[in-house]
């Protein structure tokens, strides 16, 4: 069971991740989305994490295939 405090913290992390993503701080955004998803698996951070993964795969191929 997820507490309200966990939901609020997950939302805060998700929003902070969005700020990092918009600033193209990919690794920081991914880390924040991971933390948010771990706290609340129903958080929009789950979808954001997947979208960021797709962006990284497209834009930063060297991160995935050194």
N, C-alpha and C positions, 0 to 999 in steps of 0.2 A: 504494500500500500504506500502510495506516494503522499507525503505530507504537503500542506500548503506552503510551508517554508521551502521545501525542495522544488516545488513548482515555481515559486517566485525566483529562487536562485537560478534555476534552469532558464527562466525567461530573461533574467539579467545577463547570463552568460551568452544566450542566443543573440540578444541585442548588441552586446559588446562584440560578438563575432561578426555581426553585420557591419559594424563600424570598421573593423579590421579588413573585412572582405572588400568593402568599398574603397579602402585605402591600398588595396592590393597587397596586404600583409597576409598572404595565403596561409603560411604555417601557423601564425597566431590565430587566425580565424578557424582553421581546422581544429586546433587544440581546444578552443573555446566551444565549438560545436560538439566535439567529443565529450567534453565535460558536461555540457547541458544534456546531451542524449543519455549519458550515464545516470544522471539524476532523474530525468523524466523521459522515458521512452516514447511518450506521446507528444513531446515537444516538437515544434516546427524545426528545431535544430537537426532533427534526423533527416528531413528532406534537404535542408540547407547543406548538411555535410555531404550528402550524395551529389548535389549540384556542384559543390566546390570540388569534389573529387573529379567530376567530369570536366570542369574548367581546367584543373591542374593537368589532367591527362591530355587535354587538347593543347593547352598553352605551354606547358612545361614538361615536355616528353622526357627530357634528360633526368628529371626527378624520378621517373618510373623506369627508365632504361639507361642506366649510366654507361 
